[in-house]
Amino acid sequence: GWRLPTLHELLSLVDIRAYDPAIDRVAFPNTSWRLFWSSSRNAYDAGKAWVVSFYGGMAGANGILNPNQVRCVR
């Protein structure tokens, strides 16, 4: 079945040579610059999980009640 990627898996999609979005545009066309959820929870705050912004390829913790994008993996 489908699942959310871990933070490590999601960061592996970041292309540091690209910007807005920081991802391979051929492999992942029409990727939004918005935040994408990972399945990795924040160890210091149970109300947050890790997200990746494909605008610049940065990761950060975000409140789990916030609406963000998802990219599922198998």
Secondary structure, DSSP 8 states (H G I E B T S, - for coil): --B---HHHHHTTB-TT--SS-B-TTTSTT--SSEEEEEEE-TT-TTEEEEEETTTTEEEEEETTS--B---B-
